[in-house]
């Protein structure tokens, strides 16, 4: 069964219950996330009934769409390839800056735009923002005496934050990293100014050891999201109206009564309120991401490692409408041998954004 606009995943859930094969897609991150939780629920129900169930995999095609902006025709001469590549890169920068509502700037080594008194840097289209990339930004900031920078990226190097932000802050530089959402490729969303660039969040975990095994405890999830400001909303709000504001990691409901009296209600009380779903891959880097590509010279299909690894969802806890509880410690996972392992922990927040961290553990020692 196939459903290319899956919504909440009804078609896939029914197919899974019937033991039928399925494939489902959607452009919206909330639809994919809702479907994922629903299918895990189906798996748990089948397990409780003693019935067989199968694993499923979530594939993100966004990075392949991004590659369209830097792909060049291999049949062109080298000079023409370079011209085409330059044009593609320029179009990509214009797209991101337009979606971010930033003004383009020229004459800098690392900076691409400016917005509301802050400089804007667009990260690479086909690779994560690295520590070296950020250090070059800090270096130019110090040379040109700039103190406020937004870094926009599709991906950020594991372990990059919050250390590099603290280092920049110690040098008097305020760096704000933000994720470039897939919606930048939706022309209508860009034209209507509906593209939201979310701030990067940080995960803290603690491993708990037993003989040849480990469990993972989620100890903190730091978010610094800001969408609008409370002061601005209070000034613009009409009587008998209310609005939800996200300011510096807090979700606040601002309301104004008939007499113009403003009240504020904090809807997030603690860090766990931001988490909708989290999962653990106890042996990350054990499964390489392999894709098949056509060799332009021979015309044959070849397998190629992308350099990434498949995140295997081996344990998870998430909230549902009926059950708002969230387990903060995973099950104990036992390894067949004693060695160093890499554990990947992924958190999906209430906005549907993914954040992942990797920790190394010594098992059986």
N, C-alpha and C positions, 0 to 999 in steps of 0.2 A: 504494500500500500504506500502511496506517496501523497504528501500534503505539503505544498510549497508556500502556504500562508498559514502556519500551524496555530497561531493565536495562543491558546492555553494548552495545546497538545492533545486534544480530544481524540483525533484520528490515531495518533501514535499509541496513546494509552489503550484504546480499544483493540488495536492490532496486537499489542504486547499481551493483553489478557487472553486473546485468542490464539497466541503462539504463532502469529503471522509475521513475516518480515516487513519492515517499514523503513521509510526515509522521510524526514520532515525538515523543512527550512523556514526561516523567517528573517527579515531584515532587522527587526526590533530585538534589542538585547533582553528586554523584559519578557518577550514571548519565549525566547530560547531558555531563559532562566526558569520561567514558570513551568515550561514543558519538562525541563530537567528534573525539577522537584517532583512533578507529577509522576514521571516514569519511575523514579526511585521509590515513590510511594506504592506504585503497582508491583515493583519487584519485592518490596517488603511484604505486601499482602500475599503474593504468590508463595514466598518463602514460609510465611506463617501457616499457609494451607498445605504445605508439603509438596508444592508443585515446582516444576523446573522454571527457571527464568534465565535470560541471557544478558550479557553485558552490552552496553551501547557506548558509542564514542561521539563526542561533540567536536566538530571540525570548524575552525574559524577561517573563512575565505577572505577576510579583510586584507591580509597582507598581500594576497595575490592581486587584489584590486589595486592596491597601492603601487605594485610593480608596473602597472600600466603607465604610470607617469614617468618612469625612468627606462622603460624598455625601448630598445632601438632595433631598427631593421638590420639583421645580420648581413644582408646582401649589399648594403651600401659600402662605399669606400670609406676609409678611416676618417678622412676629413668630414665627410657627410655625416658619419656616425656621431662625431663630436658635436657637430652643429645641432643634430637632432636631439642629442642628450641634453645639451645646454637649454634648448627650447623646452624640453619636457620638464627639466628641473625648475625653470623659471615659471612655468605654468603651475607646477605643484606649489611653489612658494606663494604665488598669487592666490591660489585656491585657499590655502590655510589662513593667510593673513586676512582675506576677505571674510572667511567664516568667523575669525576671531575679532572682527571689526577693528583691525589694526591698520595703521598707515605704513606703507612701505618706506624704508630708508636705504640710502646708498652710502658707499664709502667706508664701510666697516668690515672687519675680518670675520666676525662671528654674528653680529646683529643683523636682523632682517626687517624689523619693523618697530613701531612704537605705539603705545596705547595708554592713555590716562596717566602720563608721566612716567611710564615704565617702558623699558626697551623689551623687545620681543625677539626670541631666537627660536627658529623652527629646526627640530632635530632631523636626523636622517630618515628617509622614507623606508629604507629596507633593512635597517638594523637598529638596535637599542641605543639610547643616549648613554654614553659611557663616562667614566670618571675623567678620562683625558679630555673629552668633549667639554665637560663642565669646567675643568681647570683652565682651558683656553678662554672660556667666557670670563672667568674670574680675572685672568691676566689682563684681558682687554678692559674690563671694568676698572681695574686699578690704574691702568695707563691713561684712560680717558676720564677718570674720576666719576664713573657712573655707580649708582648705589642700588638701583632697583631693576630686576630683570625677571621676565617670565620665560620659562623654557617649555616649549610645546613639543611633545613626543608621542609616538605611537607606543613605544616600549622604553623602559628604563632598566639599566643594568642592575642585576640582583645585588643587594647590599649597598647600593649607591647612597640611599637615604636611610636615616637622617644625618649620617656623619658628614657628608659633603656640605649640607646646609649649615651645620654648626661651624664648619671651617670657614665658609663664606661669611657667615654672620660675625665671626671673630675679626674679619677684615673689613667690617662695615658694609657688607653687601647683602642685600635682601633678595634671595633667589626663590622664586615660586614655580615649582615644576607642575605641569598640567598635562593630562592625557588628551591627545587628539582623538575625538570620537569618530566612529565609522560614518556618522551622519554628515561629515564634511563632503562625502561623495554624493549626497542627495541634493541636487540643485535647488529643489523647492525649499528644503530646510534652510539652505544658505541664504536664499533670497528673502525668506521670511524672518531671518535672524533667530532661528530656532535651535542652532547648534550650541550645545553647552560643553565647555571644556572643564572637566572636573579636576580638582587638585589631587595630587598623589597621596595615598594613605600609606601607613607603615604598620607592619605586623610584628608582634613580639610573642615568641613561643618558648616553652620550657620542656625539655625531654625528661621523662621519668624512666629509669632503667630497671629491668629485671634480667635474670640470666638469659642471654641470647635474645632479648626482646626490649622493646621500648614503647612507651605511650607518649603522646604529645598533648601538652596543655596550652591552650590559647590564653595568654596572660594580658595582652593589650592590643588594641586596634586604634591607632591614632589617626584622626581625620582633621583636615583643616579647610573643609569646603566653605566657600563663600559665594552666595548668589544674592546680590543686592545687599543693602544694609538696613538695619532696624531704623536708624534715624531717618533715612531717606523715605522709607515706607511710611513711617509715622507722619511725616510732613505731607505726603501725597494722598494719604488714606482719607476717604470720605466718611461721614458719619454713618453708623449702622453697617460698617463694612469691616472685613478682616482679610488678612493675607498671611501666608506662610513664608517665612524668611529663613534662609540658611546663611549664618554668619559665623565664621571662625569655628567651625566644627559643632555648632549648636543649631538645632531646628527650633525656631521660635514662632509662635502664632501671635501676630499683632492685631489687635481689635480696637475699634473706636465706637463708643456708644452714641446714643442720640444727642448727648450733651458735649460730644467731642472729647470725652475722657478716654485716654489710651491705656490699654492694659497689655501686658506681655505674659505669655505662657510658654515655658520651656518644654518642648515635647521630647527632647532627648535628655535623660538624667545621667546616664553613665555610658561608657564606651561600648558596652554590649548592645545598646539600643541601635547602633549603626549596622549591626551584622544581621544579615538575612540567612546566610548559608556559609559553611566552611567545610573544607575537606582536606584529606591527607593522602599523599602518595609516599609510602614508606620506603620505596626504593627508586627514587627519581634518577634519571639518566640510565635506566635499565632498558629503555625501549626508544630507539632512535626514530625520529620522524623521517620516513622515506617517501619521496615522491617520484613519480615517473614522468620523464620529459623526453621529448623528441630531439634527437641529436640533429642539428641543422646540417651537418656535413654528411652523415651516413643515412639519415632518415629513419634510423632505428630508435625504438623506445628503450631508454636506459633508466635504471634506478639511481637516485641521487639523494644523499643525506643533506637535509636542509641546514644542519648545524644545531637544530633544536631537538628537544626530546618530548615524547608524548606524556602528558600528565595523566596518570592512571588513578582514577577516583577509587581508592581502596577503603576509605571510611569517610563518612560525612554526617553532619548534623545541621538541621535547618528548621526554620519556623514555617508553620502553616496557619491558615485562618483559625483553625480549631485549636491548635497547640502552639502557643507562643514561646514555649520553653526552648532553651538552647543548651546542649551539652558543651562544656568547655574543655573536657579531657577526652581524648580518643580511647579506643580499646588498645590493649597491649598487642603489639605485633611481634611475632617470633620469627627470627631469621634462621636460615638453615646453617649458617656458618658465622664465625666471629670475624668481623672486619669493620672497616670504616664505611659508613653508608651516608648517602645524601637523602634527606627527607624534605619534600616540598609541601608547603601548606598554602592553600588558596582560600581567600575570603571573598565573598560576593556581598557588597554592601546593599543597603536598602534602595539605592539608586540603580542597582544592577551592574556596578563596576567591579571588575576583577582586580584583586591585589594578591601577589604571590611572594613568598619568601622561601629560602632554602637554608636548612641547617645541617651541619655535619655531625654525626654521632659515632661513637666507638662502641660497637656492640660486642658483648661478651668479654669486656675488659674492665 
